[in-house]
């Protein structure tokens, strides 16, 4: 005889998220209320039939309810070194490693840290499970909608790191994140996101389509531009973007070899804020953030925005949750109502060969 390992289970969390009582779950699953209580508290290891009945009641996979504890084969390591101490960090299980991420500003606002690193010692604080944390690097200003829907419907926590498309692909290729947001397709070549991924990382990846969004020139209403040509040839202060970003690619095409702006913004909202605050007169960003900042906007192009992940991780419960949420009617409807976002093809998958 040998002792069965204690299962990690999320039955109580799944039940509470739906607002069900134990009696309601018992009715839906065909199990007894006493059995439900024993499973939730870990006093009873469910049979295969009971686990399948619970998964059916919740309309999820058995692996979303029960998992064996992950063996602690190695200590957590830094995704990249912290630049100061003490350092707050998040943690996530990526590939076969638990990685620590120094806390930084994100489009999701302040996310509670999982611990604090000080003088060579890591002190865990949060209760977030690294196995239920999904790390994405992207520049989507609407990524908060995705994070909220993931947390609400699946219990997966999203950490969104603000990065340009190419910088995100570098992190993905190094195995430091789960997903990279990409928008690098040029006008007339809507499939170029796949080409860029193949050229930079090789085959073996998938693209999950999120939206087609409108990128263009943002400026103060007092400038009264009627065309892109007027804006480009006016003697004004432009705010630029870093190489590797889709906005920088758009700027390169607009300027056609002319000298590019020296001052750079880190993301779309930073461009709009620089113009709104008077640090610059004109810049390239998405229509969404331009309207949020109360600025005028002239569209330059529509771009496909995709989420890239390794094909080998397609069975990871967090990737499955991501796909399910992006394909959900509630997320697609909310996304499609944003200025400059088009969601008719949201949720389509493409293999990078």
C-alpha positions in Angstrom: 0.0 0.0 0.0 1.1 3.6 -0.6 -0.3 6.9 0.4 -2.0 8.9 -2.4 -0.7 12.5 -2.8 -3.1 15.1 -1.6 -4.8 16.7 -4.5 -4.9 20.4 -5.1 -8.5 21.2 -5.8 -10.5 24.3 -6.8 -14.1 23.0 -6.3 -15.0 25.6 -3.7 -13.6 28.4 -5.8 -15.5 27.3 -8.9 -18.7 26.9 -6.9 -18.3 30.3 -5.1 -17.6 32.1 -8.4 -20.9 30.9 -9.7 -22.8 31.7 -6.5 -23.9 28.1 -5.9 -24.5 26.5 -2.6 -23.2 23.0 -1.9 -26.8 21.8 -2.2 -27.0 23.4 -5.7 -23.7 21.8 -6.8 -24.8 18.4 -5.4 -28.1 18.7 -7.4 -26.2 19.6 -10.7 -23.5 16.9 -10.3 -25.6 14.0 -8.8 -23.3 13.8 -5.8 -24.3 14.2 -2.1 -23.9 17.5 -0.3 -21.8 15.7 2.3 -19.6 14.4 -0.4 -19.2 17.9 -1.9 -18.2 19.2 1.5 -15.6 16.4 2.0 -14.1 17.0 -1.4 -13.8 20.7 -0.9 -12.1 20.3 2.4 -9.7 17.6 1.2 -11.1 14.9 3.4 -12.2 12.9 0.4 -10.2 12.1 -2.8 -12.9 12.0 -5.5 -13.3 9.0 -7.7 -12.8 9.4 -11.5 -16.6 9.3 -11.9 -17.1 12.0 -9.2 -14.4 14.2 -10.7 -16.0 13.9 -14.2 -19.5 14.7 -12.7 -18.1 17.8 -11.1 -16.3 18.9 -14.3 -19.6 18.4 -16.2 -21.5 20.5 -13.7 -19.0 23.3 -14.0 -18.6 22.8 -17.8 -14.8 22.7 -17.4 -12.0 20.2 -17.6 -11.1 17.9 -14.7 -7.7 19.5 -14.7 -9.3 22.8 -13.9 -10.7 21.3 -10.7 -8.0 18.8 -9.5 -4.3 18.7 -9.9 -1.4 16.8 -8.3 1.0 19.1 -6.4 3.8 20.2 -8.6 7.1 18.7 -7.5 9.5 21.3 -6.1 12.4 20.3 -8.3 14.1 23.7 -8.2 13.8 27.0 -6.6 12.2 30.0 -8.3 14.5 32.1 -10.5 14.4 35.6 -11.7 13.0 36.2 -15.2 15.4 39.2 -15.2 17.4 40.6 -12.3 15.7 43.3 -10.1 17.3 46.7 -10.4 16.9 47.6 -6.7 16.3 46.2 -3.2 13.9 45.6 -1.6 12.0 44.4 -4.7 8.4 43.4 -4.9 7.8 40.6 -7.4 5.1 38.4 -9.0 5.6 34.8 -9.7 4.4 32.4 -12.5 5.0 28.9 -13.6 6.3 29.1 -17.2 7.4 25.9 -19.1 9.0 23.9 -16.3 10.2 26.8 -14.1 8.7 29.1 -11.5 9.8 32.6 -12.5 9.9 35.8 -10.5 9.1 39.1 -12.2 10.1 42.4 -10.6 6.9 44.5 -10.2 6.6 47.2 -12.8 3.9 49.6 -14.0 1.3 47.8 -16.1 -1.8 48.8 -18.0 -3.7 46.8 -15.3 -2.9 49.3 -12.6 -1.5 48.1 -9.2 -1.4 44.3 -8.9 -0.7 42.8 -5.5 2.8 41.4 -5.2 3.4 37.8 -4.5 6.5 38.5 -2.3 9.3 40.8 -1.5 13.0 40.2 -2.2 15.5 41.7 0.3 19.1 40.9 1.0 19.1 37.6 -0.8 15.9 36.4 0.8 12.5 36.0 -0.9 9.5 36.4 1.4 6.3 35.1 0.0 3.2 37.3 0.7 0.4 36.7 -1.7 -1.9 33.8 -2.2 -1.8 33.8 -6.0 -0.9 30.4 -7.4 2.0 30.6 -10.0 0.3 27.7 -11.9 -2.8 29.9 -12.3 -0.9 33.0 -13.5 -0.6 33.8 -17.2 2.1 36.3 -18.2 1.6 38.3 -21.4 3.8 41.0 -22.9 1.9 43.4 -25.2 1.0 47.0 -25.9 -2.8 46.5 -26.1 -4.4 49.4 -24.1 -7.5 47.3 -23.7 -5.8 44.3 -22.1 -7.6 45.1 -18.8 -10.8 43.8 -20.4 -9.1 40.4 -21.0 -7.6 40.3 -17.5 -11.0 41.0 -15.9 -12.8 38.4 -18.0 -10.1 35.8 -17.3 -10.3 36.3 -13.6 -14.1 36.4 -13.5 -14.8 33.3 -15.6 -11.8 31.1 -15.1 -9.9 32.2 -12.0 -6.7 32.7 -14.1 -4.7 35.8 -13.0 -3.2 37.8 -15.9 0.1 39.8 -15.5 0.4 42.1 -18.5 3.9 43.5 -19.1 4.0 46.6 -21.4 6.3 45.7 -24.3 6.5 46.4 -28.0 5.7 43.6 -30.4 9.3 42.6 -31.2 10.4 42.9 -27.5 7.5 40.7 -26.5 8.6 38.1 -29.1 12.1 38.1 -27.7 10.8 37.3 -24.2 8.5 34.6 -25.7 11.5 33.0 -27.5 13.5 33.0 -24.3 10.7 31.1 -22.5 10.1 34.0 -20.0 6.4 34.7 -20.8 3.5 32.6 -22.0 2.1 35.0 -24.6 3.3 37.8 -26.8 1.0 40.5 -28.4 2.0 41.2 -32.0 0.9 43.9 -34.5 3.5 44.2 -37.2 1.5 43.6 -40.4 2.1 46.2 -43.1 -0.5 47.7 -45.3 -1.5 45.2 -48.0 0.0 42.2 -46.1 -2.5 41.2 -43.4 -0.6 37.9 -42.8 2.7 39.5 -41.9 2.3 38.9 -38.2 2.8 35.1 -38.9 5.8 36.0 -41.2 7.4 38.1 -38.4 6.9 35.3 -35.8 8.4 32.7 -38.2 11.3 34.9 -39.1 12.1 35.8 -35.4 11.2 32.6 -33.6 10.7 29.9 -36.2 7.8 27.5 -36.6 5.8 25.8 -33.8 3.7 28.8 -32.7 0.1 29.8 -32.9 -1.6 33.2 -33.4 -4.9 33.9 -31.6 -6.6 36.8 -33.3 -7.9 39.5 -31.0 -8.9 42.4 -33.2 -8.2 44.6 -36.1 -7.5 48.0 -34.6 -7.1 51.5 -36.2 -3.7 53.2 -35.9 -3.1 56.7 -36.9 -2.1 60.3 -36.1 -3.3 61.9 -32.9 -3.2 65.7 -32.4 -4.8 68.6 -30.5 -8.2 69.7 -31.9 -6.9 73.3 -32.4 -4.6 72.1 -35.2 -7.5 71.3 -37.6 -5.7 68.8 -39.8 -7.8 67.4 -42.6 -5.3 65.0 -44.1 -2.3 62.9 -43.0 -0.1 64.7 -45.5 -0.8 68.1 -43.7 0.2 66.6 -40.4 3.4 65.0 -41.7 4.6 68.2 -43.5 3.7 70.7 -40.8 6.5 72.1 -38.7 5.4 70.5 -35.4 6.9 68.5 -32.5 6.3 64.8 -33.0 6.5 62.2 -30.2 8.0 58.9 -31.5 8.0 55.3 -30.5 10.8 52.8 -30.0 12.1 50.5 -32.7 10.3 47.2 -32.8 6.8 48.6 -32.1 4.0 48.7 -34.6 3.6 52.4 -34.1 7.3 53.0 -35.0 6.8 50.9 -38.2 3.9 53.2 -39.0 6.0 56.3 -38.3 8.8 55.0 -40.6 6.3 54.6 -43.4 4.8 58.1 -42.9 8.2 59.8 -42.7 9.7 57.9 -45.7 13.3 58.4 -44.7 13.0 61.8 -43.1 14.5 62.3 -39.7 12.4 60.7 -37.1 11.4 62.2 -33.7 14.1 62.1 -31.0 11.7 61.9 -28.0 10.2 58.5 -27.6 7.1 57.3 -25.8 6.9 53.8 -24.3 3.3 52.9 -25.4 0.1 54.2 -27.0 -1.2 55.9 -24.0 2.1 57.7 -23.4 1.9 59.1 -26.9 -1.6 60.5 -26.3 -0.6 61.9 -22.9 2.5 63.6 -24.4 0.2 65.4 -26.9 -2.6 66.1 -24.4 -0.1 67.6 -21.9 1.6 69.8 -24.5 5.0 68.0 -24.5 4.4 67.2 -28.2 2.0 68.3 -30.9 1.5 65.1 -32.9 2.1 61.4 -32.6 1.1 57.9 -33.8 -1.2 55.8 -31.6 -4.5 53.9 -31.6 -7.8 55.6 -32.1 -9.0 54.2 -28.7 -6.4 56.1 -26.6 -6.7 59.2 -28.8 -10.4 59.5 -28.1 -9.8 58.7 -24.4 -7.5 61.7 -24.2 -9.9 64.0 -26.0 -7.7 64.5 -29.1 -8.4 64.5 -32.8 -7.4 61.5 -34.9 -6.7 60.7 -38.5 -6.6 57.0 -39.3 -3.6 55.6 -41.2 -4.2 51.9 -41.4 -6.0 49.0 -39.8 -3.8 46.3 -38.3 -4.4 42.7 -37.1 -3.5 42.3 -33.5 -2.7 38.7 -32.5 -1.6 36.9 -29.4 1.3 34.4 -30.0 2.0 31.4 -27.9 4.1 28.2 -28.4 2.1 25.3 -30.0 3.5 23.0 -27.3 1.6 24.9 -24.6 -1.8 24.6 -26.3 -3.0 22.1 -23.6 -2.0 24.3 -20.7 -5.1 25.2 -18.8 -4.2 28.9 -18.8 -3.8 28.9 -22.6 -7.1 27.1 -23.0 -8.8 29.6 -20.7 -7.3 32.4 -22.8 -8.7 31.0 -26.0 -12.1 30.4 -24.4 -12.3 33.9 -23.1 -11.2 35.6 -26.3 -13.8 33.5 -28.2 -16.6 34.3 -25.7 -19.5 36.4 -26.8 -19.2 38.8 -23.8 -15.5 39.6 -24.5 -16.0 39.9 -28.3 -19.0 42.2 -27.8 -17.2 44.4 -25.3 -14.1 44.6 -27.5 -16.1 45.4 -30.6 -17.7 48.4 -28.9 -14.3 50.1 -28.3 -13.4 52.9 -30.7 -11.2 51.6 -33.5 -11.5 47.9 -32.6 -13.1 45.4 -35.0 -13.9 42.0 -33.6 -15.7 40.0 -36.4 -12.7 37.6 -36.6 -11.8 37.6 -32.9 -10.9 34.1 -31.7 -9.6 32.7 -34.9 -6.4 30.5 -34.6 -3.6 30.3 -37.1 -0.5 28.0 -37.0 2.9 29.5 -37.8 4.5 26.9 -40.0 
